[in-house]
Amino acid sequence: MGRQVQVGIIGFGFMGTTHFDIYKNSEKSKVVAMADVDLAKRAGDISTVFANIGDGDNSKPVDLAGIKTYADGMDLINDPNVEMVDICVPVYLHKQYALAAISAGKNVMCEKPLARTSAEAQEIADAAERAGVKLMAGMCIRFWPEYKHALETVKSGTAGRIISAAFKRVSPDMNNIGWENWFMNADLSGGALLDLHLHDVDFILQLIGMPKAVTAFGTTVHSDHGIDHVMARYDYGNGTLVTAEGGWSPAKGTPFEMSFQIVCEKMTLRFASADGYSLIHEDGTVEKPEPSEAAMPTGWHVELDYLLDCIINDVKLDMPLNEVVEAIRLVEAEQQSIDQNKTVEI
Ligand SMILES: NC(=O)c1ccc[n+]([C@@H]2O[C@H](COP(=O)([O-])OP(=O)(O)OC[C@H]3O[C@@H](n4cnc5c(N)ncnc54)[C@H](O)[C@@H]3O)[C@@H](O)[C@H]2O)c1
């Protein structure tokens, strides 16, 4: 067996346990520590954890034998056996743990959004740059096989100019899901706009770049949630029609849905979580490519495998942190557009 990255996970909820499972099954990593404020989770009981994608069987306790458990994430960061800190706590806590891990000289995986605001995200990005540590933000859609393949296909020029692009990411109602219902407190999570829709905003920036202006419409189901559902239109000043819908307003039990349709001059690229991925050519022929990354169970596996490779081989991550900050900045422009009921120039 080759070198294994020694990982410590802070926050053992949906994402922390998902990452734990991936590290456990990878020969490139070993989880040596976990931290969570919840005593039950420190004992391996994850029955209160919710899942939206993946097998989601949380009824069985997790075996934490041989793994150091901490109530305080700062103690995990200071554990000399921890080489990489994986931050999977609610968003408003990202900054304090990310900055502490960076100043301890640890490599960092921080779940998305990197921070609650673009200003905080910039602070983290600057600190990581100064310290020379590797820091990845969990912008996992960049690693989702169909999204990655579509991005590469469009960037290669074979599809021709983009005429329109529409994205959708809709989850069932997240009320009473997550630790102390933090998703539903917009001050803590940023609402569906920042927590969910951000993925498509980041992908749009990768695909087409920063728009000249954005116009967004949003709705709130309960007053303290922030925006629960958004429809946004991105203006590139050249007639390209780009829209995205995101939210968690549908009833519980509604299937999670992520999809895109990118209409280009020479082909239309379509993906829907329920229907799969296809390229439809000008002459009507339909191709069903199988991206090589699809051999892994999810994009989260692809994402963490890439990060582990970069750490093991000491290779710079191909995820400039200014891009991660810019995605949050664009979401903030959408929030402003909704609040002021007007188009916002970027
Ligand atoms: N990339 C994705 O597709 C994706 C999907 C879901 C969530 N996320 C992100 O993952 C992060 C965590 O979300 P989640 O769904 O796992 O939330 P969650 O509520 O399921 O889990 C949060 C965990 O953090 C623990 N916690 C709270 N405060 C703590 C503290 N101070 N120290 C240590 N542990 C603490 C809680 O006990 C809980 O176990 C968020 O940033 C979220 O946006 C990403």
PDBQT file of the ligand as one rigid body, heavy atoms in Angstrom, charges set to zero:
ROOT
HETATM    1  N1  LIG A 401     -21.138  19.132  -1.336  1.00  0.00    +0.000 N 
HETATM    2  C1  LIG A 401     -22.389  18.774  -1.143  1.00  0.00    +0.000 C 
HETATM    3  O1  LIG A 401     -23.029  18.231  -2.038  1.00  0.00    +0.000 OA
HETATM    4  C2  LIG A 401     -23.006  19.015   0.196  1.00  0.00    +0.000 A 
HETATM    5  C3  LIG A 401     -24.213  18.391   0.537  1.00  0.00    +0.000 A 
HETATM    6  C4  LIG A 401     -24.735  18.640   1.816  1.00  0.00    +0.000 A 
HETATM    7  C5  LIG A 401     -24.069  19.488   2.697  1.00  0.00    +0.000 A 
HETATM    8  N2  LIG A 401     -22.904  20.086   2.307  1.00  0.00    +0.000 N 
HETATM    9  C6  LIG A 401     -22.182  21.005   3.196  1.00  0.00    +0.000 C 
HETATM   10  O2  LIG A 401     -21.574  20.250   4.248  1.00  0.00    +0.000 OA
HETATM   11  C7  LIG A 401     -21.531  21.015   5.440  1.00  0.00    +0.000 C 
HETATM   12  C8  LIG A 401     -22.233  20.236   6.541  1.00  0.00    +0.000 C 
HETATM   13  O3  LIG A 401     -23.576  19.970   6.137  1.00  0.00    +0.000 OA
HETATM   14  P1  LIG A 401     -24.331  18.657   6.618  1.00  0.00    +0.000 P 
HETATM   15  O4  LIG A 401     -25.442  18.421   5.667  1.00  0.00    +0.000 OA
HETATM   16  O5  LIG A 401     -23.363  17.572   6.865  1.00  0.00    +0.000 OA
HETATM   17  O6  LIG A 401     -24.926  19.190   8.013  1.00  0.00    +0.000 OA
HETATM   18  P2  LIG A 401     -25.400  18.306   9.245  1.00  0.00    +0.000 P 
HETATM   19  O7  LIG A 401     -26.296  19.192  10.041  1.00  0.00    +0.000 OA
HETATM   20  O8  LIG A 401     -25.914  16.987   8.782  1.00  0.00    +0.000 OA
HETATM   21  O9  LIG A 401     -24.057  18.018  10.046  1.00  0.00    +0.000 OA
HETATM   22  C9  LIG A 401     -23.364  19.003  10.776  1.00  0.00    +0.000 C 
HETATM   23  C10 LIG A 401     -22.592  18.294  11.879  1.00  0.00    +0.000 C 
HETATM   24  O10 LIG A 401     -21.759  19.252  12.541  1.00  0.00    +0.000 OA
HETATM   25  C11 LIG A 401     -21.834  19.008  13.942  1.00  0.00    +0.000 C 
HETATM   26  N3  LIG A 401     -21.423  20.231  14.627  1.00  0.00    +0.000 N 
HETATM   27  C12 LIG A 401     -22.140  21.360  14.825  1.00  0.00    +0.000 A 
HETATM   28  N4  LIG A 401     -21.365  22.286  15.443  1.00  0.00    +0.000 NA
HETATM   29  C13 LIG A 401     -20.152  21.731  15.623  1.00  0.00    +0.000 A 
HETATM   30  C14 LIG A 401     -18.934  22.190  16.173  1.00  0.00    +0.000 A 
HETATM   31  N5  LIG A 401     -18.796  23.436  16.666  1.00  0.00    +0.000 N 
HETATM   32  N6  LIG A 401     -17.884  21.342  16.197  1.00  0.00    +0.000 NA
HETATM   33  C15 LIG A 401     -17.994  20.079  15.712  1.00  0.00    +0.000 A 
HETATM   34  N7  LIG A 401     -19.131  19.581  15.172  1.00  0.00    +0.000 NA
HETATM   35  C16 LIG A 401     -20.188  20.409  15.118  1.00  0.00    +0.000 A 
HETATM   36  C17 LIG A 401     -23.250  18.554  14.192  1.00  0.00    +0.000 C 
HETATM   37  O11 LIG A 401     -23.374  17.840  15.401  1.00  0.00    +0.000 OA
HETATM   38  C18 LIG A 401     -23.484  17.680  12.964  1.00  0.00    +0.000 C 
HETATM   39  O12 LIG A 401     -23.069  16.353  13.207  1.00  0.00    +0.000 OA
HETATM   40  C19 LIG A 401     -22.187  22.351   5.084  1.00  0.00    +0.000 C 
HETATM   41  O13 LIG A 401     -21.210  23.258   4.690  1.00  0.00    +0.000 OA
HETATM   42  C20 LIG A 401     -23.076  22.003   3.904  1.00  0.00    +0.000 C 
HETATM   43  O14 LIG A 401     -23.345  23.112   3.074  1.00  0.00    +0.000 OA
HETATM   44  C21 LIG A 401     -22.365  19.853   1.101  1.00  0.00    +0.000 A 
ENDROOT
TORSDOF 0
